[in-house]
């Protein structure tokens, strides 16, 4: 796959990941944490704020991987 195409696909995937992840995390927070204290909110948003990095790293690693030789 050409490098430019991989980067375009990866960029679109990253944007979709951030949008969907933020919506899901916010929906869960609103539905489950309404009666919780500030420490619970802080921990939830700290964890969910860092958790999206794992799939983003996988997408970025795929984007910058050199093309396979022989294909």
N, CA, C, O and CB atoms as a CASP TS submission, in Angstrom:
PFRMAT TS
TARGET T0000
AUTHOR 0000-0000-0000
METHOD Language model
MODEL 1
PARENT N/A
ATOM      1  N   UNK     1       0.852  -1.166   0.000  1.00  0.00           N
ATOM      2  CA  UNK     1       0.000   0.000   0.000  1.00  0.00           C
ATOM      3  C   UNK     1       0.904   1.237   0.000  1.00  0.00           C
ATOM      4  O   UNK     1       1.873   1.294   0.757  1.00  0.00           O
ATOM      5  CB  UNK     1      -0.973  -0.007   1.229  1.00  0.00           C
ATOM      6  N   UNK     2       0.602   2.200  -0.821  1.00  0.00           N
ATOM      7  CA  UNK     2       1.420   3.422  -0.855  1.00  0.00           C
ATOM      8  C   UNK     2       1.411   4.146   0.495  1.00  0.00           C
ATOM      9  O   UNK     2       0.418   4.128   1.221  1.00  0.00           O
ATOM     10  CB  UNK     2       0.914   4.369  -1.956  1.00  0.00           C
ATOM     11  N   UNK     3       2.538   4.780   0.807  1.00  0.00           N
ATOM     12  CA  UNK     3       2.700   5.453   2.083  1.00  0.00           C
ATOM     13  C   UNK     3       1.668   6.562   2.260  1.00  0.00           C
ATOM     14  O   UNK     3       1.100   6.717   3.342  1.00  0.00           O
ATOM     15  CB  UNK     3       4.105   6.021   2.202  1.00  0.00           C
ATOM     16  N   UNK     4       1.428   7.322   1.217  1.00  0.00           N
ATOM     17  CA  UNK     4       0.467   8.425   1.323  1.00  0.00           C
ATOM     18  C   UNK     4      -0.937   7.921   1.635  1.00  0.00           C
ATOM     19  O   UNK     4      -1.665   8.553   2.400  1.00  0.00           O
ATOM     20  CB  UNK     4       0.448   9.235   0.029  1.00  0.00           C
ATOM     21  N   UNK     5      -1.321   6.794   1.053  1.00  0.00           N
ATOM     22  CA  UNK     5      -2.640   6.219   1.309  1.00  0.00           C
ATOM     23  C   UNK     5      -2.733   5.713   2.751  1.00  0.00           C
ATOM     24  O   UNK     5      -3.752   5.901   3.415  1.00  0.00           O
ATOM     25  CB  UNK     5      -2.931   5.071   0.316  1.00  0.00           C
ATOM     26  N   UNK     6      -1.661   5.069   3.231  1.00  0.00           N
ATOM     27  CA  UNK     6      -1.643   4.603   4.616  1.00  0.00           C
ATOM     28  C   UNK     6      -1.785   5.777   5.584  1.00  0.00           C
ATOM     29  O   UNK     6      -2.504   5.681   6.578  1.00  0.00           O
ATOM     30  CB  UNK     6      -0.346   3.830   4.905  1.00  0.00           C
ATOM     31  N   UNK     7      -1.107   6.872   5.294  1.00  0.00           N
ATOM     32  CA  UNK     7      -1.177   8.029   6.183  1.00  0.00           C
ATOM     33  C   UNK     7      -2.559   8.679   6.147  1.00  0.00           C
ATOM     34  O   UNK     7      -3.051   9.150   7.172  1.00  0.00           O
ATOM     35  CB  UNK     7      -0.108   9.054   5.802  1.00  0.00           C
ATOM     36  N   UNK     8      -3.180   8.705   4.982  1.00  0.00           N
ATOM     37  CA  UNK     8      -4.532   9.247   4.879  1.00  0.00           C
ATOM     38  C   UNK     8      -5.516   8.386   5.672  1.00  0.00           C
ATOM     39  O   UNK     8      -6.320   8.905   6.446  1.00  0.00           O
ATOM     40  CB  UNK     8      -4.968   9.335   3.401  1.00  0.00           C
ATOM     41  N   UNK     9      -5.447   7.075   5.476  1.00  0.00           N
ATOM     42  CA  UNK     9      -6.332   6.160   6.201  1.00  0.00           C
ATOM     43  C   UNK     9      -6.081   6.269   7.703  1.00  0.00           C
ATOM     44  O   UNK     9      -7.027   6.314   8.489  1.00  0.00           O
ATOM     45  CB  UNK     9      -6.125   4.701   5.723  1.00  0.00           C
ATOM     46  N   UNK    10      -4.817   6.310   8.101  1.00  0.00           N
ATOM     47  CA  UNK    10      -4.475   6.414   9.511  1.00  0.00           C
ATOM     48  C   UNK    10      -4.969   7.704  10.132  1.00  0.00           C
ATOM     49  O   UNK    10      -5.447   7.703  11.266  1.00  0.00           O
ATOM     50  CB  UNK    10      -2.991   6.304   9.689  1.00  0.00           C
ATOM     51  N   UNK    11      -4.861   8.798   9.407  1.00  0.00           N
ATOM     52  CA  UNK    11      -5.337  10.086   9.910  1.00  0.00           C
ATOM     53  C   UNK    11      -6.845  10.071  10.118  1.00  0.00           C
ATOM     54  O   UNK    11      -7.339  10.549  11.138  1.00  0.00           O
ATOM     55  CB  UNK    11      -4.954  11.209   8.947  1.00  0.00           C
ATOM     56  N   UNK    12      -7.564   9.529   9.165  1.00  0.00           N
ATOM     57  CA  UNK    12      -9.026   9.432   9.286  1.00  0.00           C
ATOM     58  C   UNK    12      -9.391   8.527  10.465  1.00  0.00           C
ATOM     59  O   UNK    12     -10.301   8.844  11.232  1.00  0.00           O
ATOM     60  CB  UNK    12      -9.656   8.889   7.967  1.00  0.00           C
ATOM     61  N   UNK    13      -8.686   7.404  10.610  1.00  0.00           N
ATOM     62  CA  UNK    13      -8.949   6.500  11.727  1.00  0.00           C
ATOM     63  C   UNK    13      -8.678   7.167  13.071  1.00  0.00           C
ATOM     64  O   UNK    13      -9.439   6.978  14.020  1.00  0.00           O
ATOM     65  CB  UNK    13      -8.103   5.243  11.595  1.00  0.00           C
ATOM     66  N   UNK    14      -7.603   7.944  13.160  1.00  0.00           N
ATOM     67  CA  UNK    14      -7.291   8.641  14.410  1.00  0.00           C
ATOM     68  C   UNK    14      -8.366   9.662  14.769  1.00  0.00           C
ATOM     69  O   UNK    14      -8.757   9.778  15.931  1.00  0.00           O
ATOM     70  CB  UNK    14      -5.935   9.333  14.303  1.00  0.00           C
ATOM     71  N   UNK    15      -8.836  10.392  13.781  1.00  0.00           N
ATOM     72  CA  UNK    15      -9.891  11.380  14.035  1.00  0.00           C
ATOM     73  C   UNK    15     -11.170  10.686  14.491  1.00  0.00           C
ATOM     74  O   UNK    15     -11.813  11.128  15.443  1.00  0.00           O
ATOM     75  CB  UNK    15     -10.165  12.224  12.769  1.00  0.00           C
ATOM     76  N   UNK    16     -11.538   9.601  13.815  1.00  0.00           N
ATOM     77  CA  UNK    16     -12.730   8.856  14.210  1.00  0.00           C
ATOM     78  C   UNK    16     -12.566   8.250  15.604  1.00  0.00           C
ATOM     79  O   UNK    16     -13.508   8.252  16.397  1.00  0.00           O
ATOM     80  CB  UNK    16     -13.031   7.755  13.189  1.00  0.00           C
ATOM     81  N   UNK    17     -11.383   7.735  15.902  1.00  0.00           N
ATOM     82  CA  UNK    17     -11.117   7.165  17.218  1.00  0.00           C
ATOM     83  C   UNK    17     -11.326   8.197  18.314  1.00  0.00           C
ATOM     84  O   UNK    17     -11.991   7.921  19.313  1.00  0.00           O
ATOM     85  CB  UNK    17      -9.696   6.613  17.282  1.00  0.00           C
ATOM     86  N   UNK    18     -10.768   9.371  18.134  1.00  0.00           N
ATOM     87  CA  UNK    18     -10.890  10.411  19.162  1.00  0.00           C
ATOM     88  C   UNK    18     -12.349  10.832  19.341  1.00  0.00           C
ATOM     89  O   UNK    18     -12.809  10.990  20.471  1.00  0.00           O
ATOM     90  CB  UNK    18     -10.026  11.635  18.795  1.00  0.00           C
ATOM     91  N   UNK    19     -13.065  11.011  18.260  1.00  0.00           N
ATOM     92  CA  UNK    19     -14.464  11.444  18.352  1.00  0.00           C
ATOM     93  C   UNK    19     -15.318  10.376  19.030  1.00  0.00           C
ATOM     94  O   UNK    19     -16.053  10.676  19.970  1.00  0.00           O
ATOM     95  CB  UNK    19     -15.026  11.761  16.952  1.00  0.00           C
ATOM     96  N   UNK    20     -15.226   9.142  18.562  1.00  0.00           N
ATOM     97  CA  UNK    20     -16.042   8.062  19.118  1.00  0.00           C
ATOM     98  C   UNK    20     -15.650   7.797  20.572  1.00  0.00           C
ATOM     99  O   UNK    20     -16.521   7.614  21.422  1.00  0.00           O
ATOM    100  CB  UNK    20     -15.888   6.774  18.275  1.00  0.00           C
ATOM    101  N   UNK    21     -14.366   7.775  20.858  1.00  0.00           N
ATOM    102  CA  UNK    21     -13.903   7.508  22.216  1.00  0.00           C
ATOM    103  C   UNK    21     -14.380   8.591  23.179  1.00  0.00           C
ATOM    104  O   UNK    21     -14.816   8.286  24.289  1.00  0.00           O
ATOM    105  CB  UNK    21     -12.376   7.408  22.249  1.00  0.00           C
ATOM    106  N   UNK    22     -14.301   9.840  22.767  1.00  0.00           N
ATOM    107  CA  UNK    22     -14.749  10.935  23.631  1.00  0.00           C
ATOM    108  C   UNK    22     -16.251  10.846  23.887  1.00  0.00           C
ATOM    109  O   UNK    22     -16.702  11.062  25.011  1.00  0.00           O
ATOM    110  CB  UNK    22     -14.399  12.295  23.000  1.00  0.00           C
ATOM    111  N   UNK    23     -17.012  10.535  22.871  1.00  0.00           N
ATOM    112  CA  UNK    23     -18.460  10.401  23.052  1.00  0.00           C
ATOM    113  C   UNK    23     -18.811   9.242  23.981  1.00  0.00           C
ATOM    114  O   UNK    23     -19.680   9.374  24.843  1.00  0.00           O
ATOM    115  CB  UNK    23     -19.142  10.204  21.701  1.00  0.00           C
ATOM    116  N   UNK    24     -18.138   8.117  23.808  1.00  0.00           N
ATOM    117  CA  UNK    24     -18.409   6.955  24.660  1.00  0.00           C
ATOM    118  C   UNK    24     -18.001   7.238  26.103  1.00  0.00           C
ATOM    119  O   UNK    24     -18.758   6.947  27.029  1.00  0.00           O
ATOM    120  CB  UNK    24     -17.666   5.711  24.131  1.00  0.00           C
ATOM    121  N   UNK    25     -16.819   7.798  26.300  1.00  0.00           N
ATOM    122  CA  UNK    25     -16.350   8.091  27.657  1.00  0.00           C
ATOM    123  C   UNK    25     -17.261   9.103  28.344  1.00  0.00           C
ATOM    124  O   UNK    25     -17.553   8.958  29.531  1.00  0.00           O
ATOM    125  CB  UNK    25     -14.908   8.618  27.625  1.00  0.00           C
ATOM    126  N   UNK    26     -17.707  10.111  27.629  1.00  0.00           N
ATOM    127  CA  UNK    26     -18.600  11.109  28.212  1.00  0.00           C
ATOM    128  C   UNK    26     -19.965  10.513  28.521  1.00  0.00           C
ATOM    129  O   UNK    26     -20.551  10.816  29.561  1.00  0.00           O
ATOM    130  CB  UNK    26     -18.752  12.299  27.272  1.00  0.00           C
ATOM    131  N   UNK    27     -20.473   9.676  27.639  1.00  0.00           N
ATOM    132  CA  UNK    27     -21.762   9.022  27.872  1.00  0.00           C
ATOM    133  C   UNK    27     -21.703   8.137  29.109  1.00  0.00           C
ATOM    134  O   UNK    27     -22.620   8.152  29.930  1.00  0.00           O
ATOM    135  CB  UNK    27     -22.176   8.192  26.649  1.00  0.00           C
ATOM    136  N   UNK    28     -20.637   7.374  29.245  1.00  0.00           N
ATOM    137  CA  UNK    28     -20.474   6.525  30.427  1.00  0.00           C
ATOM    138  C   UNK    28     -20.375   7.390  31.685  1.00  0.00           C
ATOM    139  O   UNK    28     -20.974   7.069  32.712  1.00  0.00           O
ATOM    140  CB  UNK    28     -19.217   5.626  30.286  1.00  0.00           C
ATOM    141  N   UNK    29     -19.629   8.470  31.603  1.00  0.00           N
ATOM    142  CA  UNK    29     -19.473   9.349  32.760  1.00  0.00           C
ATOM    143  C   UNK    29     -20.802   9.954  33.182  1.00  0.00           C
ATOM    144  O   UNK    29     -21.113  10.004  34.372  1.00  0.00           O
ATOM    145  CB  UNK    29     -18.475  10.456  32.452  1.00  0.00           C
ATOM    146  N   UNK    30     -21.579  10.408  32.225  1.00  0.00           N
ATOM    147  CA  UNK    30     -22.869  11.021  32.551  1.00  0.00           C
ATOM    148  C   UNK    30     -23.826   9.978  33.131  1.00  0.00           C
ATOM    149  O   UNK    30     -24.556  10.267  34.079  1.00  0.00           O
ATOM    150  CB  UNK    30     -23.490  11.678  31.297  1.00  0.00           C
ATOM    151  N   UNK    31     -23.825   8.781  32.571  1.00  0.00           N
ATOM    152  CA  UNK    31     -24.763   7.755  33.009  1.00  0.00           C
ATOM    153  C   UNK    31     -24.364   7.124  34.343  1.00  0.00           C
ATOM    154  O   UNK    31     -25.236   6.784  35.142  1.00  0.00           O
ATOM    155  CB  UNK    31     -24.876   6.683  31.952  1.00  0.00           C
ATOM    156  N   UNK    32     -23.077   6.962  34.596  1.00  0.00           N
ATOM    157  CA  UNK    32     -22.637   6.201  35.766  1.00  0.00           C
ATOM    158  C   UNK    32     -22.101   7.052  36.913  1.00  0.00           C
ATOM    159  O   UNK    32     -22.137   6.618  38.065  1.00  0.00           O
ATOM    160  CB  UNK    32     -21.588   5.239  35.356  1.00  0.00           C
ATOM    161  N   UNK    33     -21.609   8.247  36.623  1.00  0.00           N
ATOM    162  CA  UNK    33     -20.921   9.020  37.650  1.00  0.00           C
ATOM    163  C   UNK    33     -21.703  10.226  38.154  1.00  0.00           C
ATOM    164  O   UNK    33     -21.129  11.123  38.770  1.00  0.00           O
ATOM    165  CB  UNK    33     -19.612   9.479  37.124  1.00  0.00           C
ATOM    166  N   UNK    34     -22.983  10.254  37.903  1.00  0.00           N
ATOM    167  CA  UNK    34     -23.779  11.430  38.273  1.00  0.00           C
ATOM    168  C   UNK    34     -23.752  11.695  39.778  1.00  0.00           C
ATOM    169  O   UNK    34     -23.717  12.852  40.196  1.00  0.00           O
ATOM    170  CB  UNK    34     -25.220  11.252  37.812  1.00  0.00           C
ATOM    171  N   UNK    35     -23.768  10.674  40.570  1.00  0.00           N
ATOM    172  CA  UNK    35     -23.813  10.832  42.025  1.00  0.00           C
ATOM    173  C   UNK    35     -22.451  10.632  42.683  1.00  0.00           C
ATOM    174  O   UNK    35     -22.358  10.627  43.910  1.00  0.00           O
ATOM    175  CB  UNK    35     -24.806   9.857  42.615  1.00  0.00           C
ATOM    176  N   UNK    36     -21.414  10.470  41.905  1.00  0.00           N
ATOM    177  CA  UNK    36     -20.084  10.200  42.454  1.00  0.00           C
ATOM    178  C   UNK    36     -19.388  11.485  42.857  1.00  0.00           C
ATOM    179  O   UNK    36     -19.752  12.580  42.430  1.00  0.00           O
ATOM    180  CB  UNK    36     -19.230   9.442  41.442  1.00  0.00           C
ATOM    181  N   UNK    37     -18.383  11.318  43.687  1.00  0.00           N
ATOM    182  CA  UNK    37     -17.635  12.467  44.170  1.00  0.00           C
ATOM    183  C   UNK    37     -16.579  12.938  43.186  1.00  0.00           C
ATOM    184  O   UNK    37     -16.361  12.305  42.152  1.00  0.00           O
ATOM    185  CB  UNK    37     -16.988  12.139  45.479  1.00  0.00           C
ATOM    186  N   UNK    38     -15.922  14.048  43.503  1.00  0.00           N
ATOM    187  CA  UNK    38     -14.931  14.615  42.595  1.00  0.00           C
ATOM    188  C   UNK    38     -13.709  13.720  42.385  1.00  0.00           C
ATOM    189  O   UNK    38     -13.117  13.729  41.305  1.00  0.00           O
ATOM    190  CB  UNK    38     -14.486  15.948  43.113  1.00  0.00           C
ATOM    191  N   UNK    39     -13.332  12.961  43.391  1.00  0.00           N
ATOM    192  CA  UNK    39     -12.175  12.068  43.232  1.00  0.00           C
ATOM    193  C   UNK    39     -12.487  10.966  42.225  1.00  0.00           C
ATOM    194  O   UNK    39     -11.633  10.614  41.410  1.00  0.00           O
ATOM    195  CB  UNK    39     -11.772  11.449  44.592  1.00  0.00           C
ATOM    196  N   UNK    40     -13.686  10.426  42.271  1.00  0.00           N
ATOM    197  CA  UNK    40     -14.100   9.407  41.306  1.00  0.00           C
ATOM    198  C   UNK    40     -14.106   9.977  39.890  1.00  0.00           C
ATOM    199  O   UNK    40     -13.657   9.320  38.950  1.00  0.00           O
ATOM    200  CB  UNK    40     -15.494   8.857  41.665  1.00  0.00           C
ATOM    201  N   UNK    41     -14.605  11.176  39.742  1.00  0.00           N
ATOM    202  CA  UNK    41     -14.599  11.837  38.431  1.00  0.00           C
ATOM    203  C   UNK    41     -13.167  12.030  37.940  1.00  0.00           C
ATOM    204  O   UNK    41     -12.858  11.767  36.778  1.00  0.00           O
ATOM    205  CB  UNK    41     -15.328  13.200  38.504  1.00  0.00           C
ATOM    206  N   UNK    42     -12.304  12.492  38.834  1.00  0.00           N
ATOM    207  CA  UNK    42     -10.906  12.723  38.461  1.00  0.00           C
ATOM    208  C   UNK    42     -10.246  11.435  37.989  1.00  0.00           C
ATOM    209  O   UNK    42      -9.585  11.419  36.950  1.00  0.00           O
ATOM    210  CB  UNK    42     -10.126  13.310  39.641  1.00  0.00           C
ATOM    211  N   UNK    43     -10.422  10.355  38.749  1.00  0.00           N
ATOM    212  CA  UNK    43      -9.799   9.081  38.380  1.00  0.00           C
ATOM    213  C   UNK    43     -10.374   8.558  37.073  1.00  0.00           C
ATOM    214  O   UNK    43      -9.631   8.079  36.216  1.00  0.00           O
ATOM    215  CB  UNK    43      -9.991   8.043  39.494  1.00  0.00           C
ATOM    216  N   UNK    44     -11.684   8.644  36.914  1.00  0.00           N
ATOM    217  CA  UNK    44     -12.307   8.161  35.680  1.00  0.00           C
ATOM    218  C   UNK    44     -11.761   8.911  34.465  1.00  0.00           C
ATOM    219  O   UNK    44     -11.354   8.293  33.482  1.00  0.00           O
ATOM    220  CB  UNK    44     -13.839   8.315  35.755  1.00  0.00           C
ATOM    221  N   UNK    45     -11.752  10.238  34.534  1.00  0.00           N
ATOM    222  CA  UNK    45     -11.292  11.005  33.379  1.00  0.00           C
ATOM    223  C   UNK    45      -9.781  10.907  33.183  1.00  0.00           C
ATOM    224  O   UNK    45      -9.300  11.038  32.057  1.00  0.00           O
ATOM    225  CB  UNK    45     -11.696  12.458  33.530  1.00  0.00           C
ATOM    226  N   UNK    46      -9.033  10.683  34.245  1.00  0.00           N
ATOM    227  CA  UNK    46      -7.597  10.449  34.103  1.00  0.00           C
ATOM    228  C   UNK    46      -7.346   9.144  33.351  1.00  0.00           C
ATOM    229  O   UNK    46      -6.554   9.106  32.409  1.00  0.00           O
ATOM    230  CB  UNK    46      -6.912  10.412  35.486  1.00  0.00           C
ATOM    231  N   UNK    47      -8.020   8.085  33.769  1.00  0.00           N
ATOM    232  CA  UNK    47      -7.832   6.776  33.129  1.00  0.00           C
ATOM    233  C   UNK    47      -8.341   6.804  31.689  1.00  0.00           C
ATOM    234  O   UNK    47      -7.638   6.375  30.773  1.00  0.00           O
ATOM    235  CB  UNK    47      -8.560   5.670  33.929  1.00  0.00           C
ATOM    236  N   UNK    48      -9.556   7.307  31.486  1.00  0.00           N
ATOM    237  CA  UNK    48     -10.089   7.320  30.120  1.00  0.00           C
ATOM    238  C   UNK    48      -9.346   8.318  29.237  1.00  0.00           C
ATOM    239  O   UNK    48      -9.278   8.142  28.021  1.00  0.00           O
ATOM    240  CB  UNK    48     -11.582   7.654  30.137  1.00  0.00           C
ATOM    241  N   UNK    49      -8.797   9.350  29.837  1.00  0.00           N
ATOM    242  CA  UNK    49      -8.014  10.310  29.065  1.00  0.00           C
ATOM    243  C   UNK    49      -6.695   9.735  28.576  1.00  0.00           C
ATOM    244  O   UNK    49      -6.152  10.190  27.569  1.00  0.00           O
ATOM    245  CB  UNK    49      -7.751  11.536  29.892  1.00  0.00           C
ATOM    246  N   UNK    50      -6.181   8.747  29.277  1.00  0.00           N
ATOM    247  CA  UNK    50      -4.925   8.105  28.869  1.00  0.00           C
ATOM    248  C   UNK    50      -5.154   6.821  28.074  1.00  0.00           C
ATOM    249  O   UNK    50      -4.285   6.408  27.306  1.00  0.00           O
ATOM    250  CB  UNK    50      -4.079   7.799  30.091  1.00  0.00           C
ATOM    251  N   UNK    51      -6.301   6.192  28.249  1.00  0.00           N
ATOM    252  CA  UNK    51      -6.553   4.888  27.643  1.00  0.00           C
ATOM    253  C   UNK    51      -6.649   4.935  26.118  1.00  0.00           C
ATOM    254  O   UNK    51      -6.314   3.954  25.454  1.00  0.00           O
ATOM    255  CB  UNK    51      -7.819   4.313  28.203  1.00  0.00           C
ATOM    256  N   UNK    52      -7.095   6.045  25.560  1.00  0.00           N
ATOM    257  CA  UNK    52      -7.230   6.136  24.101  1.00  0.00           C
ATOM    258  C   UNK    52      -5.871   6.092  23.404  1.00  0.00           C
ATOM    259  O   UNK    52      -5.794   5.863  22.197  1.00  0.00           O
ATOM    260  CB  UNK    52      -7.967   7.421  23.718  1.00  0.00           C
ATOM    261  N   UNK    53      -4.809   6.312  24.162  1.00  0.00           N
ATOM    262  CA  UNK    53      -3.471   6.340  23.576  1.00  0.00           C
ATOM    263  C   UNK    53      -3.076   4.974  23.027  1.00  0.00           C
ATOM    264  O   UNK    53      -2.355   4.901  22.031  1.00  0.00           O
ATOM    265  CB  UNK    53      -2.449   6.802  24.612  1.00  0.00           C
ATOM    266  N   UNK    54      -3.530   3.892  23.652  1.00  0.00           N
ATOM    267  CA  UNK    54      -3.147   2.547  23.200  1.00  0.00           C
ATOM    268  C   UNK    54      -3.599   2.248  21.761  1.00  0.00           C
ATOM    269  O   UNK    54      -2.769   1.845  20.946  1.00  0.00           O
ATOM    270  CB  UNK    54      -3.733   1.505  24.141  1.00  0.00           C
ATOM    271  N   UNK    55      -4.886   2.432  21.419  1.00  0.00           N
ATOM    272  CA  UNK    55      -5.247   2.198  20.018  1.00  0.00           C
ATOM    273  C   UNK    55      -4.637   3.233  19.078  1.00  0.00           C
ATOM    274  O   UNK    55      -4.338   2.926  17.924  1.00  0.00           O
ATOM    275  CB  UNK    55      -6.756   2.202  19.865  1.00  0.00           C
ATOM    276  N   UNK    56      -4.451   4.460  19.567  1.00  0.00           N
ATOM    277  CA  UNK    56      -3.830   5.480  18.717  1.00  0.00           C
ATOM    278  C   UNK    56      -2.385   5.102  18.396  1.00  0.00           C
ATOM    279  O   UNK    56      -1.923   5.311  17.274  1.00  0.00           O
ATOM    280  CB  UNK    56      -3.881   6.865  19.402  1.00  0.00           C
ATOM    281  N   UNK    57      -1.670   4.544  19.377  1.00  0.00           N
ATOM    282  CA  UNK    57      -0.289   4.115  19.120  1.00  0.00           C
ATOM    283  C   UNK    57      -0.243   3.001  18.082  1.00  0.00           C
ATOM    284  O   UNK    57       0.651   2.978  17.235  1.00  0.00           O
ATOM    285  CB  UNK    57       0.378   3.645  20.421  1.00  0.00           C
ATOM    286  N   UNK    58      -1.195   2.084  18.140  1.00  0.00           N
ATOM    287  CA  UNK    58      -1.238   1.001  17.156  1.00  0.00           C
ATOM    288  C   UNK    58      -1.484   1.544  15.749  1.00  0.00           C
ATOM    289  O   UNK    58      -0.864   1.091  14.787  1.00  0.00           O
ATOM    290  CB  UNK    58      -2.329  -0.014  17.527  1.00  0.00           C
ATOM    291  N   UNK    59      -2.389   2.514  15.633  1.00  0.00           N
ATOM    292  CA  UNK    59      -2.670   3.111  14.322  1.00  0.00           C
ATOM    293  C   UNK    59      -1.443   3.850  13.809  1.00  0.00           C
ATOM    294  O   UNK    59      -1.093   3.727  12.635  1.00  0.00           O
ATOM    295  CB  UNK    59      -3.879   4.073  14.403  1.00  0.00           C
ATOM    296  N   UNK    60      -0.788   4.613  14.672  1.00  0.00           N
ATOM    297  CA  UNK    60       0.393   5.365  14.251  1.00  0.00           C
ATOM    298  C   UNK    60       1.527   4.426  13.871  1.00  0.00           C
ATOM    299  O   UNK    60       2.239   4.674  12.899  1.00  0.00           O
ATOM    300  CB  UNK    60       0.849   6.317  15.361  1.00  0.00           C
ATOM    301  N   UNK    61       1.701   3.348  14.631  1.00  0.00           N
ATOM    302  CA  UNK    61       2.748   2.369  14.298  1.00  0.00           C
ATOM    303  C   UNK    61       2.487   1.759  12.923  1.00  0.00           C
ATOM    304  O   UNK    61       3.420   1.556  12.147  1.00  0.00           O
ATOM    305  CB  UNK    61       2.819   1.254  15.374  1.00  0.00           C
ATOM    306  N   UNK    62       1.219   1.464  12.619  1.00  0.00           N
ATOM    307  CA  UNK    62       0.867   0.922  11.311  1.00  0.00           C
ATOM    308  C   UNK    62       1.129   1.955  10.209  1.00  0.00           C
ATOM    309  O   UNK    62       1.589   1.609   9.121  1.00  0.00           O
ATOM    310  CB  UNK    62      -0.610   0.482  11.294  1.00  0.00           C
ATOM    311  N   UNK    63       0.832   3.220  10.503  1.00  0.00           N
ATOM    312  CA  UNK    63       1.011   4.286   9.510  1.00  0.00           C
ATOM    313  C   UNK    63       2.472   4.446   9.110  1.00  0.00           C
ATOM    314  O   UNK    63       2.777   4.619   7.929  1.00  0.00           O
ATOM    315  CB  UNK    63       0.479   5.610  10.053  1.00  0.00           C
ATOM    316  N   UNK    64       3.365   4.389  10.070  1.00  0.00           N
ATOM    317  CA  UNK    64       4.774   4.692   9.786  1.00  0.00           C
ATOM    318  C   UNK    64       5.602   3.448   9.492  1.00  0.00           C
ATOM    319  O   UNK    64       6.798   3.557   9.221  1.00  0.00           O
ATOM    320  CB  UNK    64       5.383   5.432  10.951  1.00  0.00           C
ATOM    321  N   UNK    65       4.992   2.280   9.542  1.00  0.00           N
ATOM    322  CA  UNK    65       5.736   1.055   9.233  1.00  0.00           C
ATOM    323  C   UNK    65       6.175   1.073   7.768  1.00  0.00           C
ATOM    324  O   UNK    65       5.408   1.469   6.890  1.00  0.00           O
ATOM    325  CB  UNK    65       4.872  -0.206   9.529  1.00  0.00           C
ATOM    326  N   UNK    66       7.401   0.647   7.512  1.00  0.00           N
ATOM    327  CA  UNK    66       7.866   0.621   6.119  1.00  0.00           C
ATOM    328  C   UNK    66       7.063  -0.374   5.293  1.00  0.00           C
ATOM    329  O   UNK    66       6.597  -1.383   5.822  1.00  0.00           O
ATOM    330  CB  UNK    66       9.360   0.268   6.055  1.00  0.00           C
ATOM    331  N   UNK    67       6.899  -0.102   4.010  1.00  0.00           N
ATOM    332  CA  UNK    67       6.155  -1.030   3.158  1.00  0.00           C
ATOM    333  C   UNK    67       6.869  -2.364   3.079  1.00  0.00           C
ATOM    334  O   UNK    67       8.097  -2.431   3.134  1.00  0.00           O
ATOM    335  CB  UNK    67       5.966  -0.446   1.753  1.00  0.00           C
ATOM    336  N   UNK    68       6.088  -3.424   2.950  1.00  0.00           N
ATOM    337  CA  UNK    68       6.645  -4.766   2.839  1.00  0.00           C
ATOM    338  C   UNK    68       7.310  -4.939   1.480  1.00  0.00           C
ATOM    339  O   UNK    68       6.786  -4.506   0.454  1.00  0.00           O
ATOM    340  CB  UNK    68       5.551  -5.831   3.047  1.00  0.00           C
ATOM    341  N   UNK    69       8.461  -5.573   1.495  1.00  0.00           N
ATOM    342  CA  UNK    69       9.195  -5.815   0.254  1.00  0.00           C
ATOM    343  C   UNK    69       8.692  -7.116  -0.365  1.00  0.00           C
ATOM    344  O   UNK    69       8.473  -8.105   0.335  1.00  0.00           O
ATOM    345  CB  UNK    69      10.738  -5.877   0.512  1.00  0.00           C
ATOM    346  N   UNK    70       8.515  -7.104  -1.668  1.00  0.00           N
ATOM    347  CA  UNK    70       8.114  -8.300  -2.373  1.00  0.00           C
ATOM    348  C   UNK    70       6.625  -8.420  -2.620  1.00  0.00           C
ATOM    349  O   UNK    70       6.151  -9.463  -3.070  1.00  0.00           O
ATOM    350  CB  UNK    70       8.569  -9.468  -1.630  1.00  0.00           C
ATOM    351  N   UNK    71       5.905  -7.393  -2.337  1.00  0.00           N
ATOM    352  CA  UNK    71       4.446  -7.450  -2.577  1.00  0.00           C
ATOM    353  C   UNK    71       4.031  -6.371  -3.503  1.00  0.00           C
ATOM    354  O   UNK    71       2.848  -6.255  -3.825  1.00  0.00           O
ATOM    355  CB  UNK    71       3.661  -7.336  -1.281  1.00  0.00           C
TER
END
